[in-house]
Amino acid sequence: MILATHTDLRTVAIEAVLRAGSLYGDQQVREAIEYLKTQEGLTFFLIFGAVAVGVLFVVLCGLGGAVSAALLRRKLPPQ
């Protein structure tokens, strides 16, 4: 198993962003890429992504529980 340092991970993340950003010619995308290259920008997007994934999991779990409850609810005995 290879242990990567903080700078290695940051370098790989910035290279991935630059590769993805090279596909777009829009000025706003280039500005976002420049912001991501900073320490604050990378930290912001990592925290934002973690919160978004957490909210998505809560919503999907709630929907799954609601569907399960609707499908498996107890039925009244015949009268």
PDB file of N, CA, C and O in Angstrom:
ATOM      1  N   MET A   1       0.852  -1.179   0.000  1.00  0.00           N
ATOM      2  CA  MET A   1       0.000   0.000   0.000  1.00  0.00           C
ATOM      3  C   MET A   1       0.896   1.241   0.000  1.00  0.00           C
ATOM      4  O   MET A   1       1.852   1.330   0.770  1.00  0.00           O
ATOM      5  N   ILE A   2       0.581   2.165  -0.848  1.00  0.00           N
ATOM      6  CA  ILE A   2       1.373   3.388  -0.972  1.00  0.00           C
ATOM      7  C   ILE A   2       0.721   4.489  -0.143  1.00  0.00           C
ATOM      8  O   ILE A   2      -0.464   4.783  -0.302  1.00  0.00           O
ATOM      9  N   LEU A   3       1.503   5.086   0.734  1.00  0.00           N
ATOM     10  CA  LEU A   3       0.998   6.197   1.528  1.00  0.00           C
ATOM     11  C   LEU A   3       1.349   7.494   0.828  1.00  0.00           C
ATOM     12  O   LEU A   3       2.514   7.750   0.522  1.00  0.00           O
ATOM     13  N   ALA A   4       0.347   8.307   0.577  1.00  0.00           N
ATOM     14  CA  ALA A   4       0.560   9.582  -0.107  1.00  0.00           C
ATOM     15  C   ALA A   4       0.596  10.707   0.924  1.00  0.00           C
ATOM     16  O   ALA A   4      -0.102  10.676   1.937  1.00  0.00           O
ATOM     17  N   THR A   5       1.416  11.678   0.637  1.00  0.00           N
ATOM     18  CA  THR A   5       1.485  12.834   1.515  1.00  0.00           C
ATOM     19  C   THR A   5       0.403  13.834   1.124  1.00  0.00           C
ATOM     20  O   THR A   5      -0.240  13.704   0.083  1.00  0.00           O
ATOM     21  N   HIS A   6       0.221  14.814   1.965  1.00  0.00           N
ATOM     22  CA  HIS A   6      -0.786  15.852   1.722  1.00  0.00           C
ATOM     23  C   HIS A   6      -0.513  16.570   0.410  1.00  0.00           C
ATOM     24  O   HIS A   6      -1.436  16.839  -0.359  1.00  0.00           O
ATOM     25  N   THR A   7       0.747  16.879   0.154  1.00  0.00           N
ATOM     26  CA  THR A   7       1.079  17.609  -1.074  1.00  0.00           C
ATOM     27  C   THR A   7       0.852  16.746  -2.311  1.00  0.00           C
ATOM     28  O   THR A   7       0.459  17.260  -3.358  1.00  0.00           O
ATOM     29  N   ASP A   8       1.095  15.437  -2.202  1.00  0.00           N
ATOM     30  CA  ASP A   8       0.830  14.544  -3.331  1.00  0.00           C
ATOM     31  C   ASP A   8      -0.653  14.512  -3.662  1.00  0.00           C
ATOM     32  O   ASP A   8      -1.038  14.597  -4.828  1.00  0.00           O
ATOM     33  N   LEU A   9      -1.484  14.389  -2.633  1.00  0.00           N
ATOM     34  CA  LEU A   9      -2.930  14.361  -2.855  1.00  0.00           C
ATOM     35  C   LEU A   9      -3.421  15.674  -3.453  1.00  0.00           C
ATOM     36  O   LEU A   9      -4.256  15.683  -4.358  1.00  0.00           O
ATOM     37  N   ARG A  10      -2.896  16.779  -2.939  1.00  0.00           N
ATOM     38  CA  ARG A  10      -3.301  18.082  -3.462  1.00  0.00           C
ATOM     39  C   ARG A  10      -2.876  18.237  -4.910  1.00  0.00           C
ATOM     40  O   ARG A  10      -3.635  18.766  -5.721  1.00  0.00           O
ATOM     41  N   THR A  11      -1.686  17.790  -5.246  1.00  0.00           N
ATOM     42  CA  THR A  11      -1.189  17.879  -6.618  1.00  0.00           C
ATOM     43  C   THR A  11      -2.045  17.043  -7.562  1.00  0.00           C
ATOM     44  O   THR A  11      -2.378  17.490  -8.660  1.00  0.00           O
ATOM     45  N   VAL A  12      -2.400  15.846  -7.145  1.00  0.00           N
ATOM     46  CA  VAL A  12      -3.243  14.976  -7.979  1.00  0.00           C
ATOM     47  C   VAL A  12      -4.620  15.606  -8.156  1.00  0.00           C
ATOM     48  O   VAL A  12      -5.178  15.569  -9.252  1.00  0.00           O
ATOM     49  N   ALA A  13      -5.177  16.185  -7.091  1.00  0.00           N
ATOM     50  CA  ALA A  13      -6.492  16.811  -7.194  1.00  0.00           C
ATOM     51  C   ALA A  13      -6.456  18.008  -8.138  1.00  0.00           C
ATOM     52  O   ALA A  13      -7.374  18.189  -8.938  1.00  0.00           O
ATOM     53  N   ILE A  14      -5.422  18.815  -8.056  1.00  0.00           N
ATOM     54  CA  ILE A  14      -5.312  19.993  -8.931  1.00  0.00           C
ATOM     55  C   ILE A  14      -5.134  19.554 -10.379  1.00  0.00           C
ATOM     56  O   ILE A  14      -5.709  20.161 -11.283  1.00  0.00           O
ATOM     57  N   GLU A  15      -4.342  18.504 -10.612  1.00  0.00           N
ATOM     58  CA  GLU A  15      -4.168  18.008 -11.983  1.00  0.00           C
ATOM     59  C   GLU A  15      -5.497  17.502 -12.557  1.00  0.00           C
ATOM     60  O   GLU A  15      -5.789  17.724 -13.732  1.00  0.00           O
ATOM     61  N   ALA A  16      -6.292  16.831 -11.737  1.00  0.00           N
ATOM     62  CA  ALA A  16      -7.594  16.338 -12.196  1.00  0.00           C
ATOM     63  C   ALA A  16      -8.522  17.499 -12.535  1.00  0.00           C
ATOM     64  O   ALA A  16      -9.258  17.440 -13.520  1.00  0.00           O
ATOM     65  N   VAL A  17      -8.489  18.543 -11.730  1.00  0.00           N
ATOM     66  CA  VAL A  17      -9.328  19.720 -11.991  1.00  0.00           C
ATOM     67  C   VAL A  17      -8.879  20.409 -13.272  1.00  0.00           C
ATOM     68  O   VAL A  17      -9.711  20.837 -14.072  1.00  0.00           O
ATOM     69  N   LEU A  18      -7.585  20.518 -13.468  1.00  0.00           N
ATOM     70  CA  LEU A  18      -7.071  21.158 -14.684  1.00  0.00           C
ATOM     71  C   LEU A  18      -7.444  20.359 -15.935  1.00  0.00           C
ATOM     72  O   LEU A  18      -7.791  20.936 -16.965  1.00  0.00           O
ATOM     73  N   ARG A  19      -7.370  19.028 -15.840  1.00  0.00           N
ATOM     74  CA  ARG A  19      -7.775  18.200 -16.986  1.00  0.00           C
ATOM     75  C   ARG A  19      -9.255  18.370 -17.285  1.00  0.00           C
ATOM     76  O   ARG A  19      -9.640  18.503 -18.447  1.00  0.00           O
ATOM     77  N   ALA A  20     -10.085  18.368 -16.258  1.00  0.00           N
ATOM     78  CA  ALA A  20     -11.527  18.540 -16.468  1.00  0.00           C
ATOM     79  C   ALA A  20     -11.835  19.941 -16.979  1.00  0.00           C
ATOM     80  O   ALA A  20     -12.712  20.105 -17.827  1.00  0.00           O
ATOM     81  N   GLY A  21     -11.143  20.934 -16.491  1.00  0.00           N
ATOM     82  CA  GLY A  21     -11.376  22.313 -16.903  1.00  0.00           C
ATOM     83  C   GLY A  21     -10.898  22.613 -18.305  1.00  0.00           C
ATOM     84  O   GLY A  21     -11.380  23.551 -18.941  1.00  0.00           O
ATOM     85  N   SER A  22      -9.955  21.825 -18.795  1.00  0.00           N
ATOM     86  CA  SER A  22      -9.460  22.077 -20.150  1.00  0.00           C
ATOM     87  C   SER A  22     -10.497  21.742 -21.215  1.00  0.00           C
ATOM     88  O   SER A  22     -10.346  22.125 -22.375  1.00  0.00           O
ATOM     89  N   LEU A  23     -11.538  21.035 -20.828  1.00  0.00           N
ATOM     90  CA  LEU A  23     -12.601  20.688 -21.772  1.00  0.00           C
ATOM     91  C   LEU A  23     -13.538  21.865 -22.035  1.00  0.00           C
ATOM     92  O   LEU A  23     -14.264  21.868 -23.029  1.00  0.00           O
ATOM     93  N   TYR A  24     -13.525  22.860 -21.152  1.00  0.00           N
ATOM     94  CA  TYR A  24     -14.441  23.986 -21.264  1.00  0.00           C
ATOM     95  C   TYR A  24     -13.667  25.259 -21.575  1.00  0.00           C
ATOM     96  O   TYR A  24     -12.557  25.456 -21.082  1.00  0.00           O
ATOM     97  N   GLY A  25     -14.253  26.113 -22.388  1.00  0.00           N
ATOM     98  CA  GLY A  25     -13.601  27.366 -22.720  1.00  0.00           C
ATOM     99  C   GLY A  25     -14.244  28.561 -22.039  1.00  0.00           C
ATOM    100  O   GLY A  25     -13.844  29.700 -22.279  1.00  0.00           O
ATOM    101  N   ASP A  26     -15.227  28.319 -21.199  1.00  0.00           N
ATOM    102  CA  ASP A  26     -15.968  29.387 -20.542  1.00  0.00           C
ATOM    103  C   ASP A  26     -15.088  30.097 -19.502  1.00  0.00           C
ATOM    104  O   ASP A  26     -14.303  29.460 -18.799  1.00  0.00           O
ATOM    105  N   GLN A  27     -15.231  31.400 -19.419  1.00  0.00           N
ATOM    106  CA  GLN A  27     -14.428  32.195 -18.479  1.00  0.00           C
ATOM    107  C   GLN A  27     -14.789  31.872 -17.032  1.00  0.00           C
ATOM    108  O   GLN A  27     -13.906  31.859 -16.174  1.00  0.00           O
ATOM    109  N   GLN A  28     -16.059  31.612 -16.738  1.00  0.00           N
ATOM    110  CA  GLN A  28     -16.468  31.294 -15.373  1.00  0.00           C
ATOM    111  C   GLN A  28     -15.855  29.973 -14.910  1.00  0.00           C
ATOM    112  O   GLN A  28     -15.494  29.826 -13.743  1.00  0.00           O
ATOM    113  N   VAL A  29     -15.742  29.030 -15.818  1.00  0.00           N
ATOM    114  CA  VAL A  29     -15.124  27.755 -15.463  1.00  0.00           C
ATOM    115  C   VAL A  29     -13.650  27.969 -15.149  1.00  0.00           C
ATOM    116  O   VAL A  29     -13.124  27.386 -14.201  1.00  0.00           O
ATOM    117  N   ARG A  30     -12.992  28.791 -15.930  1.00  0.00           N
ATOM    118  CA  ARG A  30     -11.573  29.068 -15.681  1.00  0.00           C
ATOM    119  C   ARG A  30     -11.375  29.771 -14.330  1.00  0.00           C
ATOM    120  O   ARG A  30     -10.403  29.500 -13.625  1.00  0.00           O
ATOM    121  N   GLU A  31     -12.297  30.673 -13.973  1.00  0.00           N
ATOM    122  CA  GLU A  31     -12.212  31.341 -12.680  1.00  0.00           C
ATOM    123  C   GLU A  31     -12.418  30.345 -11.539  1.00  0.00           C
ATOM    124  O   GLU A  31     -11.734  30.415 -10.518  1.00  0.00           O
ATOM    125  N   ALA A  32     -13.362  29.420 -11.715  1.00  0.00           N
ATOM    126  CA  ALA A  32     -13.600  28.401 -10.689  1.00  0.00           C
ATOM    127  C   ALA A  32     -12.376  27.504 -10.535  1.00  0.00           C
ATOM    128  O   ALA A  32     -12.029  27.116  -9.419  1.00  0.00           O
ATOM    129  N   ILE A  33     -11.727  27.178 -11.632  1.00  0.00           N
ATOM    130  CA  ILE A  33     -10.523  26.351 -11.570  1.00  0.00           C
ATOM    131  C   ILE A  33      -9.407  27.091 -10.837  1.00  0.00           C
ATOM    132  O   ILE A  33      -8.690  26.502 -10.028  1.00  0.00           O
ATOM    133  N   GLU A  34      -9.266  28.364 -11.119  1.00  0.00           N
ATOM    134  CA  GLU A  34      -8.245  29.150 -10.420  1.00  0.00           C
ATOM    135  C   GLU A  34      -8.532  29.203  -8.924  1.00  0.00           C
ATOM    136  O   GLU A  34      -7.608  29.161  -8.112  1.00  0.00           O
ATOM    137  N   TYR A  35      -9.821  29.294  -8.555  1.00  0.00           N
ATOM    138  CA  TYR A  35     -10.189  29.300  -7.133  1.00  0.00           C
ATOM    139  C   TYR A  35      -9.905  27.936  -6.513  1.00  0.00           C
ATOM    140  O   TYR A  35      -9.461  27.864  -5.367  1.00  0.00           O
ATOM    141  N   LEU A  36     -10.151  26.857  -7.247  1.00  0.00           N
ATOM    142  CA  LEU A  36      -9.887  25.521  -6.731  1.00  0.00           C
ATOM    143  C   LEU A  36      -8.405  25.258  -6.515  1.00  0.00           C
ATOM    144  O   LEU A  36      -8.042  24.423  -5.686  1.00  0.00           O
ATOM    145  N   LYS A  37      -7.557  25.945  -7.236  1.00  0.00           N
ATOM    146  CA  LYS A  37      -6.122  25.747  -7.096  1.00  0.00           C
ATOM    147  C   LYS A  37      -5.584  26.326  -5.793  1.00  0.00           C
ATOM    148  O   LYS A  37      -4.467  26.003  -5.387  1.00  0.00           O
ATOM    149  N   THR A  38      -6.365  27.177  -5.135  1.00  0.00           N
ATOM    150  CA  THR A  38      -5.937  27.733  -3.851  1.00  0.00           C
ATOM    151  C   THR A  38      -6.291  26.757  -2.731  1.00  0.00           C
ATOM    152  O   THR A  38      -7.152  25.893  -2.900  1.00  0.00           O
ATOM    153  N   GLN A  39      -5.633  26.898  -1.609  1.00  0.00           N
ATOM    154  CA  GLN A  39      -5.904  26.036  -0.448  1.00  0.00           C
ATOM    155  C   GLN A  39      -7.330  26.233   0.065  1.00  0.00           C
ATOM    156  O   GLN A  39      -8.004  25.264   0.413  1.00  0.00           O
ATOM    157  N   GLU A  40      -7.788  27.484   0.113  1.00  0.00           N
ATOM    158  CA  GLU A  40      -9.134  27.768   0.603  1.00  0.00           C
ATOM    159  C   GLU A  40     -10.198  27.194  -0.319  1.00  0.00           C
ATOM    160  O   GLU A  40     -11.207  26.661   0.142  1.00  0.00           O
ATOM    161  N   GLY A  41      -9.969  27.306  -1.625  1.00  0.00           N
ATOM    162  CA  GLY A  41     -10.938  26.800  -2.585  1.00  0.00           C
ATOM    163  C   GLY A  41     -11.083  25.293  -2.514  1.00  0.00           C
ATOM    164  O   GLY A  41     -12.197  24.772  -2.554  1.00  0.00           O
ATOM    165  N   LEU A  42      -9.971  24.591  -2.410  1.00  0.00           N
ATOM    166  CA  LEU A  42     -10.008  23.141  -2.320  1.00  0.00           C
ATOM    167  C   LEU A  42     -10.696  22.697  -1.034  1.00  0.00           C
ATOM    168  O   LEU A  42     -11.492  21.758  -1.041  1.00  0.00           O
ATOM    169  N   THR A  43     -10.387  23.371   0.060  1.00  0.00           N
ATOM    170  CA  THR A  43     -11.024  23.052   1.332  1.00  0.00           C
ATOM    171  C   THR A  43     -12.522  23.294   1.266  1.00  0.00           C
ATOM    172  O   THR A  43     -13.307  22.472   1.740  1.00  0.00           O
ATOM    173  N   PHE A  44     -12.928  24.426   0.677  1.00  0.00           N
ATOM    174  CA  PHE A  44     -14.348  24.738   0.562  1.00  0.00           C
ATOM    175  C   PHE A  44     -15.085  23.672  -0.230  1.00  0.00           C
ATOM    176  O   PHE A  44     -16.136  23.195   0.197  1.00  0.00           O
ATOM    177  N   PHE A  45     -14.544  23.298  -1.373  1.00  0.00           N
ATOM    178  CA  PHE A  45     -15.244  22.330  -2.206  1.00  0.00           C
ATOM    179  C   PHE A  45     -15.258  20.937  -1.590  1.00  0.00           C
ATOM    180  O   PHE A  45     -16.221  20.197  -1.790  1.00  0.00           O
ATOM    181  N   LEU A  46     -14.226  20.558  -0.851  1.00  0.00           N
ATOM    182  CA  LEU A  46     -14.245  19.270  -0.167  1.00  0.00           C
ATOM    183  C   LEU A  46     -15.299  19.243   0.933  1.00  0.00           C
ATOM    184  O   LEU A  46     -16.024  18.258   1.077  1.00  0.00           O
ATOM    185  N   ILE A  47     -15.386  20.319   1.710  1.00  0.00           N
ATOM    186  CA  ILE A  47     -16.398  20.385   2.769  1.00  0.00           C
ATOM    187  C   ILE A  47     -17.791  20.455   2.166  1.00  0.00           C
ATOM    188  O   ILE A  47     -18.705  19.776   2.634  1.00  0.00           O
ATOM    189  N   PHE A  48     -17.960  21.273   1.128  1.00  0.00           N
ATOM    190  CA  PHE A  48     -19.259  21.379   0.467  1.00  0.00           C
ATOM    191  C   PHE A  48     -19.689  20.031  -0.110  1.00  0.00           C
ATOM    192  O   PHE A  48     -20.854  19.651   0.001  1.00  0.00           O
ATOM    193  N   GLY A  49     -18.760  19.315  -0.718  1.00  0.00           N
ATOM    194  CA  GLY A  49     -19.075  18.000  -1.285  1.00  0.00           C
ATOM    195  C   GLY A  49     -19.474  17.006  -0.211  1.00  0.00           C
ATOM    196  O   GLY A  49     -20.409  16.229  -0.404  1.00  0.00           O
ATOM    197  N   ALA A  50     -18.779  17.019   0.919  1.00  0.00           N
ATOM    198  CA  ALA A  50     -19.112  16.110   2.010  1.00  0.00           C
ATOM    199  C   ALA A  50     -20.496  16.407   2.571  1.00  0.00           C
ATOM    200  O   ALA A  50     -21.259  15.483   2.852  1.00  0.00           O
ATOM    201  N   VAL A  51     -20.825  17.674   2.736  1.00  0.00           N
ATOM    202  CA  VAL A  51     -22.150  18.047   3.243  1.00  0.00           C
ATOM    203  C   VAL A  51     -23.236  17.672   2.231  1.00  0.00           C
ATOM    204  O   VAL A  51     -24.292  17.166   2.611  1.00  0.00           O
ATOM    205  N   ALA A  52     -22.980  17.920   0.954  1.00  0.00           N
ATOM    206  CA  ALA A  52     -23.964  17.577  -0.080  1.00  0.00           C
ATOM    207  C   ALA A  52     -24.216  16.077  -0.132  1.00  0.00           C
ATOM    208  O   ALA A  52     -25.360  15.647  -0.272  1.00  0.00           O
ATOM    209  N   VAL A  53     -23.159  15.277  -0.020  1.00  0.00           N
ATOM    210  CA  VAL A  53     -23.327  13.820  -0.019  1.00  0.00           C
ATOM    211  C   VAL A  53     -24.089  13.378   1.231  1.00  0.00           C
ATOM    212  O   VAL A  53     -24.938  12.490   1.154  1.00  0.00           O
ATOM    213  N   GLY A  54     -23.798  13.980   2.367  1.00  0.00           N
ATOM    214  CA  GLY A  54     -24.533  13.651   3.593  1.00  0.00           C
ATOM    215  C   GLY A  54     -26.011  13.953   3.474  1.00  0.00           C
ATOM    216  O   GLY A  54     -26.847  13.138   3.866  1.00  0.00           O
ATOM    217  N   VAL A  55     -26.344  15.120   2.934  1.00  0.00           N
ATOM    218  CA  VAL A  55     -27.757  15.475   2.744  1.00  0.00           C
ATOM    219  C   VAL A  55     -28.418  14.528   1.748  1.00  0.00           C
ATOM    220  O   VAL A  55     -29.559  14.111   1.950  1.00  0.00           O
ATOM    221  N   LEU A  56     -27.715  14.190   0.685  1.00  0.00           N
ATOM    222  CA  LEU A  56     -28.257  13.266  -0.311  1.00  0.00           C
ATOM    223  C   LEU A  56     -28.549  11.906   0.319  1.00  0.00           C
ATOM    224  O   LEU A  56     -29.593  11.314   0.043  1.00  0.00           O
ATOM    225  N   PHE A  57     -27.652  11.403   1.156  1.00  0.00           N
ATOM    226  CA  PHE A  57     -27.875  10.122   1.822  1.00  0.00           C
ATOM    227  C   PHE A  57     -29.087  10.177   2.737  1.00  0.00           C
ATOM    228  O   PHE A  57     -29.875   9.231   2.762  1.00  0.00           O
ATOM    229  N   VAL A  58     -29.255  11.253   3.484  1.00  0.00           N
ATOM    230  CA  VAL A  58     -30.403  11.382   4.383  1.00  0.00           C
ATOM    231  C   VAL A  58     -31.700  11.397   3.586  1.00  0.00           C
ATOM    232  O   VAL A  58     -32.663  10.730   3.965  1.00  0.00           O
ATOM    233  N   VAL A  59     -31.743  12.146   2.490  1.00  0.00           N
ATOM    234  CA  VAL A  59     -32.948  12.222   1.660  1.00  0.00           C
ATOM    235  C   VAL A  59     -33.264  10.865   1.040  1.00  0.00           C
ATOM    236  O   VAL A  59     -34.415  10.428   1.063  1.00  0.00           O
ATOM    237  N   LEU A  60     -32.259  10.199   0.491  1.00  0.00           N
ATOM    238  CA  LEU A  60     -32.503   8.892  -0.126  1.00  0.00           C
ATOM    239  C   LEU A  60     -32.912   7.843   0.899  1.00  0.00           C
ATOM    240  O   LEU A  60     -33.753   6.993   0.604  1.00  0.00           O
ATOM    241  N   CYS A  61     -32.339   7.884   2.089  1.00  0.00           N
ATOM    242  CA  CYS A  61     -32.752   6.955   3.138  1.00  0.00           C
ATOM    243  C   CYS A  61     -34.185   7.226   3.573  1.00  0.00           C
ATOM    244  O   CYS A  61     -34.943   6.288   3.819  1.00  0.00           O
ATOM    245  N   GLY A  62     -34.559   8.477   3.668  1.00  0.00           N
ATOM    246  CA  GLY A  62     -35.938   8.818   4.009  1.00  0.00           C
ATOM    247  C   GLY A  62     -36.917   8.349   2.956  1.00  0.00           C
ATOM    248  O   GLY A  62     -37.979   7.817   3.279  1.00  0.00           O
ATOM    249  N   LEU A  63     -36.564   8.544   1.696  1.00  0.00           N
ATOM    250  CA  LEU A  63     -37.436   8.062   0.617  1.00  0.00           C
ATOM    251  C   LEU A  63     -37.534   6.546   0.621  1.00  0.00           C
ATOM    252  O   LEU A  63     -38.617   5.998   0.418  1.00  0.00           O
ATOM    253  N   GLY A  64     -36.435   5.869   0.846  1.00  0.00           N
ATOM    254  CA  GLY A  64     -36.456   4.409   0.917  1.00  0.00           C
ATOM    255  C   GLY A  64     -37.305   3.912   2.069  1.00  0.00           C
ATOM    256  O   GLY A  64     -38.038   2.934   1.922  1.00  0.00           O
ATOM    257  N   GLY A  65     -37.220   4.562   3.198  1.00  0.00           N
ATOM    258  CA  GLY A  65     -38.054   4.193   4.348  1.00  0.00           C
ATOM    259  C   GLY A  65     -39.534   4.433   4.084  1.00  0.00           C
ATOM    260  O   GLY A  65     -40.381   3.630   4.478  1.00  0.00           O
ATOM    261  N   ALA A  66     -39.841   5.537   3.418  1.00  0.00           N
ATOM    262  CA  ALA A  66     -41.243   5.837   3.105  1.00  0.00           C
ATOM    263  C   ALA A  66     -41.814   4.831   2.109  1.00  0.00           C
ATOM    264  O   ALA A  66     -42.947   4.377   2.267  1.00  0.00           O
ATOM    265  N   VAL A  67     -41.044   4.485   1.097  1.00  0.00           N
ATOM    266  CA  VAL A  67     -41.498   3.494   0.120  1.00  0.00           C
ATOM    267  C   VAL A  67     -41.667   2.135   0.789  1.00  0.00           C
ATOM    268  O   VAL A  67     -42.656   1.441   0.551  1.00  0.00           O
ATOM    269  N   SER A  68     -40.707   1.757   1.623  1.00  0.00           N
ATOM    270  CA  SER A  68     -40.788   0.488   2.329  1.00  0.00           C
ATOM    271  C   SER A  68     -41.999   0.439   3.249  1.00  0.00           C
ATOM    272  O   SER A  68     -42.693  -0.575   3.305  1.00  0.00           O
ATOM    273  N   ALA A  69     -42.256   1.517   3.965  1.00  0.00           N
ATOM    274  CA  ALA A  69     -43.413   1.562   4.857  1.00  0.00           C
ATOM    275  C   ALA A  69     -44.710   1.477   4.072  1.00  0.00           C
ATOM    276  O   ALA A  69     -45.659   0.834   4.521  1.00  0.00           O
ATOM    277  N   ALA A  70     -44.771   2.107   2.917  1.00  0.00           N
ATOM    278  CA  ALA A  70     -45.988   2.058   2.109  1.00  0.00           C
ATOM    279  C   ALA A  70     -46.210   0.665   1.537  1.00  0.00           C
ATOM    280  O   ALA A  70     -47.350   0.206   1.466  1.00  0.00           O
ATOM    281  N   LEU A  71     -45.155  -0.008   1.133  1.00  0.00           N
ATOM    282  CA  LEU A  71     -45.306  -1.329   0.527  1.00  0.00           C
ATOM    283  C   LEU A  71     -45.526  -2.441   1.552  1.00  0.00           C
ATOM    284  O   LEU A  71     -46.198  -3.429   1.257  1.00  0.00           O
ATOM    285  N   LEU A  72     -44.974  -2.292   2.731  1.00  0.00           N
ATOM    286  CA  LEU A  72     -45.028  -3.356   3.729  1.00  0.00           C
ATOM    287  C   LEU A  72     -45.954  -3.041   4.897  1.00  0.00           C
ATOM    288  O   LEU A  72     -45.838  -3.666   5.951  1.00  0.00           O
ATOM    289  N   ARG A  73     -46.850  -2.110   4.740  1.00  0.00           N
ATOM    290  CA  ARG A  73     -47.727  -1.744   5.866  1.00  0.00           C
ATOM    291  C   ARG A  73     -48.650  -2.915   6.196  1.00  0.00           C
ATOM    292  O   ARG A  73     -48.972  -3.744   5.345  1.00  0.00           O
ATOM    293  N   ARG A  74     -49.058  -2.950   7.444  1.00  0.00           N
ATOM    294  CA  ARG A  74     -49.943  -4.017   7.881  1.00  0.00           C
ATOM    295  C   ARG A  74     -51.325  -3.799   7.299  1.00  0.00           C
ATOM    296  O   ARG A  74     -51.859  -2.691   7.278  1.00  0.00           O
ATOM    297  N   LYS A  75     -51.851  -4.847   6.851  1.00  0.00           N
ATOM    298  CA  LYS A  75     -53.194  -4.772   6.285  1.00  0.00           C
ATOM    299  C   LYS A  75     -54.191  -5.237   7.338  1.00  0.00           C
ATOM    300  O   LYS A  75     -53.888  -6.116   8.145  1.00  0.00           O
ATOM    301  N   LEU A  76     -55.366  -4.651   7.326  1.00  0.00           N
ATOM    302  CA  LEU A  76     -56.399  -5.022   8.292  1.00  0.00           C
ATOM    303  C   LEU A  76     -56.908  -6.427   7.961  1.00  0.00           C
ATOM    304  O   LEU A  76     -57.009  -6.798   6.792  1.00  0.00           O
ATOM    305  N   PRO A  77     -57.224  -7.200   8.994  1.00  0.00           N
ATOM    306  CA  PRO A  77     -57.774  -8.537   8.732  1.00  0.00           C
ATOM    307  C   PRO A  77     -59.150  -8.426   8.072  1.00  0.00           C
ATOM    308  O   PRO A  77     -59.862  -7.447   8.295  1.00  0.00           O
ATOM    309  N   PRO A  78     -59.526  -9.407   7.273  1.00  0.00           N
ATOM    310  CA  PRO A  78     -60.847  -9.349   6.624  1.00  0.00           C
ATOM    311  C   PRO A  78     -61.951  -9.393   7.651  1.00  0.00           C
ATOM    312  O   PRO A  78     -61.816 -10.067   8.672  1.00  0.00           O
ATOM    313  N   GLN A  79     -63.033  -8.697   7.407  1.00  0.00           N
ATOM    314  CA  GLN A  79     -64.143  -8.639   8.370  1.00  0.00           C
ATOM    315  C   GLN A  79     -65.320  -9.429   7.897  1.00  0.00           C
ATOM    316  O   GLN A  79     -66.340  -9.488   8.585  1.00  0.00           O
TER     317      GLN A  79
END
